C-alpha cells in the first residue's frame, strides 16, 4: 500500500465545470507535490465540454477519485459536496484552472501543524512586521483584515482548512 492509499493527511479538492483545457495542468501540479500524504478528489459539475474525457487518464492512479454530479448544483454546493468525500484532516481546494508549486502542500501542512488550534490557514502577502506563520484569534483576524492587510479576499488557492472546522461551521 503506498502513501496515497492510506488515510491521507490532506484531501486536495478539485471542482470543475467546462475546464477541459486547464484541468490536466491543475491535477499534474498536485501530483508533483513534494509532500505525499494526500488524496485528489475531482468532482465535475456536469461539464458540457470534454472535461470528463480528459481526466479519465487519472482514474486508475492511487489516491485519485473522480465524481460527476447528475445535475449542475452550482459552485459552492459543489465545493461542499466534494468536501463530504474527503478523508483527510485538511482540505485544500485547487480550482481546475489553477496550478500549485511542488512545495505548496508541504508548506501549508507544516504551518497548520505548528498551530493545531488553527482551523483555517491563509497564505498571502508577506507581513514584514512578524515572522510567518503566525496565529490570529478570530477577533485578531478581523482586525488584521480591516486595519492591516486584507486576508479574506483570497481565492481558495491561498487557503488550507482543517476539515473539522469546515464541518463545524457547515461548510460554505
N, CA and C of each residue as an Amber inpcrd file, in Angstrom:
protein
   516
   0.8380000  -1.1780000   0.0000000   0.0000000   0.0000000   0.0000000
   0.8870000   1.2460000   0.0000000   0.6910000   2.1470000  -0.9690000
   1.5100000   3.3540000  -0.9940000   0.8660000   4.4530000  -0.1530000
   1.5900000   5.5770000   0.0040000   1.1370000   6.6700000   0.8640000
  -0.2390000   7.2030000   0.4910000  -0.5770000   7.2170000  -0.7760000
  -1.8490000   7.8010000  -1.1950000  -3.0210000   6.8600000  -0.9900000
  -2.7620000   5.5910000  -0.7200000  -3.8540000   4.6470000  -0.4660000
  -4.1990000   4.5740000   1.0190000  -3.2960000   5.0400000   1.8760000
  -3.5670000   5.0990000   3.3080000  -4.4420000   6.3210000   3.5820000
  -4.9260000   6.4500000   4.8200000  -5.6760000   7.6550000   5.1690000
  -4.7620000   8.8590000   4.9900000  -5.0900000   9.7610000   4.0890000
  -4.2180000  10.8980000   3.8010000  -4.3470000  11.9940000   4.8470000
  -3.3210000  12.8060000   4.9630000  -3.3820000  13.9660000   5.8370000
  -4.1540000  15.1010000   5.1510000  -4.0460000  15.1840000   3.8320000
  -4.6950000  16.2540000   3.0720000  -5.5660000  15.6700000   1.9680000
  -6.7630000  16.2250000   1.8550000  -7.6290000  15.9330000   0.7130000
  -7.5790000  17.1550000  -0.2010000  -7.0350000  16.9630000  -1.3910000
  -6.9700000  18.0440000  -2.3680000  -8.2250000  17.9440000  -3.2280000
  -9.0130000  19.0050000  -3.2130000 -10.3380000  19.0050000  -3.8290000
 -10.3490000  19.8700000  -5.0770000 -10.7090000  19.2500000  -6.1970000
 -10.7360000  19.9430000  -7.4790000 -12.1620000  19.8900000  -8.0060000
 -12.8420000  21.0360000  -7.9930000 -14.1670000  21.1050000  -8.5980000
 -13.9920000  21.6190000 -10.0210000 -14.8450000  21.1480000 -10.9070000
 -14.6730000  21.5680000 -12.2950000 -16.0080000  21.7670000 -12.9970000
 -15.9690000  22.6530000 -13.9590000 -17.0700000  22.8530000 -14.8930000
 -16.4630000  23.4410000 -16.1620000 -16.5250000  22.6720000 -17.2290000
 -16.0140000  23.0850000 -18.5390000 -14.5610000  23.5740000 -18.4760000
 -13.6910000  22.7060000 -18.0010000 -12.2730000  23.0580000 -17.8640000
 -11.3620000  22.1040000 -18.6260000 -11.8210000  21.5670000 -19.7260000
 -11.0220000  20.5890000 -20.4640000  -9.6390000  21.1060000 -20.8420000
  -9.4880000  22.4160000 -21.0470000  -8.2020000  22.9730000 -21.4570000
  -7.2330000  23.1610000 -20.2950000  -7.7240000  23.1470000 -19.0650000
  -6.8990000  23.5140000 -17.9220000  -6.7370000  22.4310000 -16.8590000
  -7.7080000  21.5490000 -16.7360000  -7.7560000  20.6680000 -15.5700000
  -6.5620000  19.7150000 -15.4790000  -6.0520000  19.2470000 -16.5950000
  -4.9060000  18.3240000 -16.5290000  -3.6720000  19.0170000 -15.9460000
  -3.4500000  20.2580000 -16.3120000  -2.3160000  21.0000000 -15.7370000
  -2.5100000  21.1780000 -14.2370000  -3.7340000  21.4350000 -13.8090000
  -4.0180000  21.5870000 -12.3750000  -3.7350000  20.2810000 -11.6410000
  -4.2460000  19.1740000 -12.1520000  -4.0550000  17.8720000 -11.4990000
  -2.5800000  17.4750000 -11.5230000  -1.9010000  17.7150000 -12.6240000
  -0.4690000  17.3980000 -12.6910000   0.3270000  18.1830000 -11.6490000
  -0.0430000  19.4380000 -11.4160000   0.6800000  20.2270000 -10.4100000
   0.4580000  19.6520000  -9.0110000  -0.6760000  19.0490000  -8.7810000
  -0.9400000  18.3990000  -7.4920000  -0.1260000  17.1170000  -7.3830000
  -0.1200000  16.3420000  -8.4260000   0.6220000  15.0740000  -8.4250000
   2.1210000  15.2850000  -8.2370000   2.6200000  16.4520000  -8.5680000
   4.0580000  16.7530000  -8.4660000   4.4640000  17.3200000  -7.1090000
   3.6580000  17.1170000  -6.0880000   3.9670000  17.6420000  -4.7630000
   5.1050000  16.8860000  -4.0920000   5.9290000  17.6430000  -3.3780000
   6.9760000  17.0520000  -2.5370000   6.3120000  16.2750000  -1.3940000
   5.3040000  16.8630000  -0.7930000   4.5170000  16.2450000   0.2700000
   3.6850000  15.1230000  -0.3570000   3.6110000  13.9640000   0.2860000
   2.9530000  12.8330000  -0.3620000   1.7150000  12.2850000   0.3330000
   1.3820000  12.7430000   1.5290000   0.2140000  12.1940000   2.2260000
  -1.0440000  12.9660000   1.8230000  -1.4740000  12.7430000   0.5920000
  -2.6700000  13.4230000   0.0950000  -3.4420000  12.5290000  -0.8510000
  -4.7080000  12.8510000  -0.9790000  -5.5610000  12.2510000  -1.9950000
  -6.0610000  13.3850000  -2.8790000  -6.4510000  13.0450000  -4.0900000
  -7.0280000  14.0240000  -5.0010000  -8.4540000  13.5790000  -5.2880000
  -9.3870000  14.4890000  -5.0830000 -10.7790000  14.2130000  -5.3920000
 -11.2290000  15.2550000  -6.4090000 -11.7520000  14.7830000  -7.5120000
 -12.2480000  15.6670000  -8.5680000 -13.7610000  15.4670000  -8.6390000
 -14.4960000  16.5660000  -8.6380000 -15.9500000  16.4850000  -8.7650000
 -16.3910000  17.4270000  -9.8780000 -16.7820000  16.8360000 -11.0010000
 -17.2260000  17.6210000 -12.1490000 -18.7020000  17.9680000 -11.9880000
 -19.0280000  19.1970000 -12.3100000 -20.3730000  19.7230000 -12.1110000
 -21.1440000  19.7570000 -13.4320000 -21.1970000  18.6010000 -14.0960000
 -21.9370000  18.4410000 -15.3590000 -21.3750000  19.2700000 -16.5010000
 -20.0890000  19.1830000 -16.6990000 -19.4750000  19.8980000 -17.8150000
 -20.1350000  19.5010000 -19.1230000 -20.2020000  20.4640000 -20.0320000
 -20.7630000  20.1930000 -21.3580000 -19.6580000  20.0750000 -22.4020000
 -18.4060000  20.2350000 -21.9830000 -17.2820000  20.0470000 -22.8900000
 -16.6760000  18.6610000 -22.6290000 -15.4130000  18.4660000 -22.9290000
 -14.7680000  17.1600000 -22.7820000 -13.9790000  17.0020000 -21.4870000
 -14.3450000  17.7350000 -20.4530000 -13.6260000  17.6540000 -19.1850000
 -13.5430000  16.2120000 -18.6860000 -14.6450000  15.5080000 -18.6700000
 -14.6510000  14.1290000 -18.1630000 -13.7530000  13.2220000 -18.9990000
 -13.7140000  13.4310000 -20.2700000 -12.8640000  12.6120000 -21.1480000
 -11.3840000  12.8340000 -20.8440000 -10.9700000  14.0820000 -20.6430000
  -9.5500000  14.3540000 -20.4510000  -9.0640000  13.9310000 -19.0660000
  -9.9470000  13.8500000 -18.0820000  -9.4920000  13.4500000 -16.7460000
  -9.5540000  11.9470000 -16.5180000 -10.0830000  11.2080000 -17.4690000
 -10.1340000   9.7410000 -17.3340000  -8.7500000   9.1440000 -17.1270000
  -7.7170000   9.7880000 -17.6520000  -6.3660000   9.2450000 -17.5290000
  -5.8990000   9.1660000 -16.0770000  -6.5570000   9.8920000 -15.1730000
  -6.1840000   9.8740000 -13.7560000  -6.9740000   8.8540000 -12.9450000
  -7.9890000   8.2740000 -13.5230000  -8.9200000   7.4290000 -12.7600000
  -8.2730000   6.1920000 -12.1510000  -7.2140000   5.6760000 -12.7060000
  -6.5730000   4.4910000 -12.1520000  -5.4300000   4.7710000 -11.1900000
  -5.1080000   6.0210000 -10.9860000  -3.9680000   6.3550000 -10.1210000
  -4.3320000   6.1960000  -8.6550000  -3.3920000   5.7070000  -7.8390000
  -3.6590000   5.5750000  -6.4030000  -3.9870000   6.9310000  -5.7740000
  -5.0130000   6.9370000  -4.9540000  -5.3740000   8.1530000  -4.2340000
  -6.1280000   9.1830000  -5.0410000  -6.5700000   8.8190000  -6.2480000
  -7.3390000   9.7480000  -7.0790000  -8.7490000   9.1870000  -7.2460000
  -9.7410000  10.0150000  -6.9130000 -11.1420000   9.6300000  -7.1100000
 -11.8390000  10.7060000  -7.9410000 -12.6640000  10.2690000  -8.8670000
 -13.3520000  11.1850000  -9.7690000 -14.8550000  10.9550000  -9.6570000
 -15.5840000  12.0530000  -9.5030000 -17.0440000  12.0150000  -9.4180000
 -17.6240000  12.9920000 -10.4330000 -18.8630000  12.7270000 -10.8240000
 -19.5890000  13.6510000 -11.7040000 -20.9930000  13.8050000 -11.1510000
 -21.4020000  15.0400000 -10.9480000 -22.7510000  15.3020000 -10.4580000
 -23.7750000  14.9600000 -11.5250000 -24.9530000  14.5210000 -11.1000000
 -26.0320000  14.2050000 -12.0400000 -26.6260000  15.4600000 -12.6550000
 -26.6320000  16.5440000 -11.8770000 -27.0920000  17.8430000 -12.3600000
 -26.1020000  18.8930000 -11.8750000 -26.0980000  20.0420000 -12.5370000
 -25.2310000  21.1340000 -12.1200000 -25.8320000  21.7470000 -10.8600000
 -25.0890000  21.6800000  -9.7690000 -25.6080000  22.1520000  -8.4800000
 -25.0590000  23.5210000  -8.0840000 -24.1960000  24.1130000  -8.8950000
 -23.6200000  25.4140000  -8.5840000 -22.2720000  25.2740000  -7.8990000
 -21.5290000  26.3680000  -7.8840000 -20.1410000  26.3470000  -7.3980000
 -20.0180000  25.9710000  -5.9220000 -20.6830000  26.6780000  -5.0380000
 -20.4490000  26.4180000  -3.6160000 -21.1310000  25.1510000  -3.1120000
 -22.3130000  24.7990000  -3.6040000 -22.8190000  23.4660000  -3.2440000
 -21.8820000  22.3500000  -3.7080000 -21.2190000  22.5330000  -4.8590000
 -20.2640000  21.5320000  -5.3280000 -19.0260000  21.4980000  -4.4280000
 -18.5830000  22.6500000  -3.9440000 -17.4550000  22.6820000  -3.0070000
 -17.8180000  21.9590000  -1.7040000 -19.0360000  22.1420000  -1.2410000
 -19.4800000  21.4420000  -0.0300000 -19.6080000  19.9400000  -0.2820000
 -20.1390000  19.5820000  -1.4230000 -20.3190000  18.1620000  -1.7450000
 -18.9780000  17.4330000  -1.7990000 -18.0060000  18.0170000  -2.4650000
 -16.7100000  17.3570000  -2.6090000 -16.0230000  17.2050000  -1.2550000
 -16.2410000  18.1570000  -0.3520000 -15.6600000  18.0530000   0.9920000
 -16.2090000  16.8300000   1.7220000 -17.4260000  16.4360000   1.4080000
 -18.0220000  15.2480000   2.0110000 -17.3270000  13.9510000   1.6080000
 -16.6270000  13.9450000   0.5050000 -15.8820000  12.7700000   0.0520000
 -14.4970000  12.6780000   0.7050000 -14.0550000  13.7640000   1.3200000
 -12.6800000  13.8740000   1.8250000 -12.4340000  12.9860000   3.0380000
 -11.2410000  12.3700000   3.0620000 -10.8150000  11.5530000   4.1990000
  -9.6970000  12.2130000   4.9950000  -9.1490000  13.2980000   4.4890000
  -8.0030000  13.9440000   5.1260000  -8.3650000  14.8220000   6.3090000
  -7.3860000  15.1070000   7.1110000  -7.5120000  16.0340000   8.2380000
  -7.6850000  17.4610000   7.7230000  -7.0470000  17.7450000   6.5810000
  -7.0900000  19.0770000   5.9820000  -7.7270000  19.0180000   4.6000000
  -8.4120000  20.1110000   4.2480000  -8.9900000  20.2780000   2.9190000
  -8.1940000  21.3530000   2.1930000  -7.7770000  21.0400000   0.9930000
  -7.0500000  22.0070000   0.1620000  -7.7500000  22.0800000  -1.1810000
  -8.4180000  23.2070000  -1.4330000  -9.0700000  23.4020000  -2.7230000
  -8.0510000  23.8890000  -3.7420000  -8.0480000  23.2510000  -4.9000000
  -7.2690000  23.7130000  -6.0480000  -8.2610000  23.7770000  -7.1980000
  -8.5980000  24.9840000  -7.6130000  -9.5580000  25.1090000  -8.6950000
  -8.9890000  24.4990000  -9.9700000  -9.8800000  24.0630000 -10.8300000
  -9.4820000  23.3000000 -12.0120000  -8.7270000  24.1130000 -13.0550000
  -8.5540000  25.3930000 -12.8240000  -7.7310000  26.2070000 -13.7260000
  -6.5480000  26.8400000 -12.9840000  -6.2010000  26.2740000 -11.8270000
  -5.0860000  26.7750000 -11.0220000  -3.9260000  25.7970000 -11.0290000
  -2.7490000  26.3000000 -10.6690000  -1.5460000  25.4810000 -10.5190000
  -0.9690000  25.7410000  -9.1450000  -0.3430000  24.7180000  -8.5420000
   0.3480000  24.9180000  -7.2770000   1.8110000  24.4890000  -7.4230000
   2.6660000  25.1720000  -6.6670000   4.0860000  24.8270000  -6.6640000
   4.2960000  23.4640000  -6.0000000   5.3720000  22.7700000  -6.3130000
   5.6390000  21.4510000  -5.7250000   5.7790000  21.4520000  -4.2040000
   6.0400000  22.5940000  -3.6050000   6.1790000  22.6730000  -2.1440000
   4.9270000  23.2050000  -1.4480000   3.8700000  23.4380000  -2.1820000
   2.6590000  24.0470000  -1.6280000   2.1080000  23.2770000  -0.4280000
   1.8100000  22.0010000  -0.6030000   1.2310000  21.2240000   0.4980000
   2.1960000  21.0920000   1.6590000   3.4590000  20.9310000   1.3710000
   4.4810000  20.8200000   2.4090000   4.4670000  22.0510000   3.3150000
   4.4660000  23.2220000   2.7240000   4.4870000  24.4720000   3.4830000
   3.1810000  24.6740000   4.2430000   2.0610000  24.4410000   3.5780000
   0.7670000  24.6660000   4.2210000   0.5360000  23.7040000   5.3920000
   0.8240000  22.4370000   5.1910000   0.6120000  21.4630000   6.2640000
   1.5590000  21.7420000   7.4300000   2.8100000  22.0450000   7.1380000
   3.7650000  22.3580000   8.2000000   3.2750000  23.5430000   9.0390000
   2.7670000  24.5620000   8.3780000   2.2520000  25.7290000   9.0910000
   1.0480000  25.3810000   9.9530000   0.1390000  24.5770000   9.4360000
  -1.0480000  24.1920000  10.2120000  -0.6680000  23.3060000  11.3970000
   0.2830000  22.4350000  11.1970000   0.6890000  21.5380000  12.2780000
   1.3880000  22.3020000  13.4120000   1.9990000  23.4330000  13.0850000
   2.6360000  24.2600000  14.1240000   1.6060000  24.9060000  15.0350000
   0.3970000  25.0740000  14.5260000  -0.6850000  25.7010000  15.2860000
  -1.9200000  24.7950000  15.2480000  -1.9250000  23.7300000  16.0250000
  -3.0310000  22.7680000  15.9510000  -4.3950000  23.3560000  16.2890000
  -4.4330000  24.4960000  16.9700000  -5.7090000  25.1230000  17.2950000
  -6.3000000  25.9030000  16.1110000  -5.5150000  26.1230000  15.0680000
  -5.9840000  26.8610000  13.8940000  -6.9580000  26.0080000  13.0890000
  -7.9950000  26.6380000  12.6050000  -8.9670000  25.9450000  11.7710000
  -8.8280000  26.2790000  10.3000000  -8.2280000  27.4280000  10.0060000
  -8.1340000  27.8980000   8.6240000  -6.7820000  28.5660000   8.4650000
  -6.0340000  28.1680000   7.4620000  -4.7480000  28.7800000   7.1850000
  -4.8270000  29.6120000   5.9270000  -4.4750000  30.8940000   6.0420000
  -4.4210000  31.7970000   4.8900000  -2.9720000  32.0320000   4.5320000
  -2.6820000  31.9740000   3.2720000  -1.3310000  32.2100000   2.7960000
  -1.4060000  33.3410000   1.7920000  -0.8050000  34.4580000   2.1730000
  -0.9240000  35.6400000   1.3350000   0.3560000  36.4420000   1.3670000
   0.2130000  37.7230000   1.1460000   1.3670000  38.6120000   1.0820000
   2.1830000  38.5650000   2.3670000   3.4400000  38.8430000   2.2340000
   4.3600000  38.8540000   3.3690000   4.0200000  39.9910000   4.3190000
   4.0120000  39.6840000   5.6050000   3.8660000  40.7100000   6.6420000
   5.2440000  40.8880000   7.2570000   5.8930000  41.9820000   6.9460000
   7.2490000  42.2090000   7.4360000   7.3150000  42.5060000   8.9290000
   6.1650000  42.7570000   9.5590000   6.1400000  43.1030000  10.9780000
   6.3080000  41.8930000  11.8830000   6.0890000  40.6850000  11.3690000
   6.2320000  39.4840000  12.2050000   6.6150000  38.2790000  11.3520000
   7.3180000  37.3500000  11.9630000   7.6980000  36.1470000  11.2000000
   6.4680000  35.2910000  10.9060000   6.5530000  34.5720000   9.8120000
   5.4460000  33.6960000   9.4360000   5.8380000  32.2550000   9.6440000
   4.9310000  31.3770000   9.9260000   3.4990000  31.6160000  10.1040000
   3.2020000  32.2120000  11.4670000   2.0270000  32.8320000  11.5910000
   1.5810000  33.3400000  12.8810000   0.0990000  33.0320000  13.0380000
  -0.3330000  32.9690000  14.2740000  -1.7040000  32.6020000  14.6030000
  -2.4830000  33.8400000  14.9960000  -3.7010000  33.9480000  14.4720000
  -4.5990000  35.0300000  14.8280000  -5.8780000  34.4580000  15.4230000
  -6.3630000  35.0570000  16.4860000  -7.6780000  34.6990000  17.0080000
  -8.7210000  35.2220000  16.0230000  -9.9780000  34.8060000  16.1310000
 -10.9930000  35.3610000  15.2250000 -11.0510000  36.8960000  15.2610000
 -10.9760000  37.4740000  16.4430000 -11.0070000  38.9420000  16.5570000
  -9.7740000  39.5570000  15.8910000  -8.6040000  38.9740000  16.1540000
  -7.3790000  39.4850000  15.5420000  -7.4320000  39.3640000  14.0200000
  -8.0060000  38.2730000  13.5200000  -8.1170000  38.0950000  12.0670000
  -9.0010000  39.1870000  11.4660000 -10.1010000  39.4820000  12.1410000
 -10.9900000  40.5550000  11.6840000 -10.2410000  41.8890000  11.6450000
  -9.5790000  42.2030000  12.7440000  -8.8460000  43.4680000  12.8210000
  -7.6980000  43.5110000  11.8100000  -6.9980000  42.4170000  11.6540000
  -5.9000000  42.3350000  10.6890000  -6.4210000  42.6120000   9.2820000
  -7.5450000  41.9660000   8.9510000  -8.1290000  42.1170000   7.6150000
  -8.5240000  43.5710000   7.3320000  -9.1590000  44.2040000   8.2870000
  -9.6820000  45.5480000   8.0420000  -8.7090000  46.6840000   8.3490000
  -7.6880000  46.4410000   9.1560000  -6.8060000  47.5340000   9.5500000
  -5.3440000  47.3480000   9.1560000  -4.9440000  46.1420000   8.7690000
  -3.5540000  45.9130000   8.3870000  -3.4350000  45.5120000   6.9270000
  -4.0240000  44.3680000   6.5830000  -3.9010000  43.8350000   5.2310000
  -5.0860000  42.8940000   4.9780000  -5.7760000  43.0550000   3.8670000
  -6.9110000  42.1570000   3.5990000  -6.4410000  40.7080000   3.4450000
  -7.0740000  39.8060000   4.1880000  -6.7180000  38.3890000   4.0830000
  -7.8980000  37.5280000   3.6620000  -9.1040000  38.0430000   3.7670000
 -10.2770000  37.2300000   3.4400000 -10.6940000  37.3350000   1.9850000
  -9.9420000  38.0650000   1.1880000 -10.2670000  38.2320000  -0.2240000
  -9.6030000  37.1820000  -1.0990000  -8.8220000  36.3260000  -0.5260000
  -8.0540000  35.3470000  -1.2860000  -8.9560000  34.2460000  -1.8400000
  -8.5370000  33.7190000  -2.9540000  -9.2400000  32.5790000  -3.5250000
  -8.9390000  31.3440000  -2.6830000  -9.6610000  30.2720000  -2.9110000
  -9.3670000  29.0390000  -2.1750000  -7.9300000  28.5540000  -2.3530000
  -7.2880000  28.9630000  -3.4270000  -5.9150000  28.5280000  -3.6780000
  -4.9690000  28.9320000  -2.5590000  -5.2300000  30.0540000  -1.9100000
  -4.3530000  30.5450000  -0.8570000  -4.7470000  30.0970000   0.5340000
  -5.5430000  29.0300000   0.6380000  -6.0180000  28.5970000   1.9540000
  -5.9400000  27.0820000   2.1060000  -5.8510000  26.6710000   3.3520000
  -5.9840000  25.2670000   3.7220000  -6.9030000  25.2600000   4.9450000
  -7.7770000  24.2830000   5.0210000  -8.8170000  24.2750000   6.0390000
  -8.7780000  22.9680000   6.8030000  -8.8520000  23.0480000   8.1210000
  -8.9960000  21.8410000   8.9210000 -10.4150000  21.3240000   8.6970000
 -10.5340000  20.0790000   8.2960000 -11.8460000  19.5250000   7.9520000
 -12.8390000  19.6580000   9.0950000 -12.4100000  19.4320000  10.3130000
 -13.3240000  19.5160000  11.4590000 -13.8550000  20.9470000  11.6300000
 -13.0530000  21.9580000  11.3470000 -13.5080000  23.3510000  11.4280000
 -14.5040000  23.6570000  10.3070000 -14.2380000  23.1430000   9.1220000
 -15.1360000  23.3200000   7.9800000 -16.4960000  22.7230000   8.2890000
 -16.4920000  21.5280000   8.8440000 -17.7450000  20.8570000   9.1820000
 -18.4700000  21.5740000  10.3200000 -17.7180000  22.1130000  11.2800000
 -18.3200000  22.7930000  12.4310000 -19.1280000  24.0210000  12.0230000
 -18.7020000  24.6950000  10.9570000 -19.4370000  25.8810000  10.5060000
 -20.4170000  25.5670000   9.3770000 -20.5180000  24.3220000   8.9850000
 -21.4720000  23.9280000   7.9510000 -20.9920000  24.1600000   6.5280000
 -19.6870000  24.2800000   6.3430000 -19.1370000  24.4610000   5.0010000
 -19.3340000  25.8800000   4.4980000 -19.3740000  26.0140000   3.1850000
 -19.5690000  27.3410000   2.5810000 -21.0290000  27.7080000   2.6580000
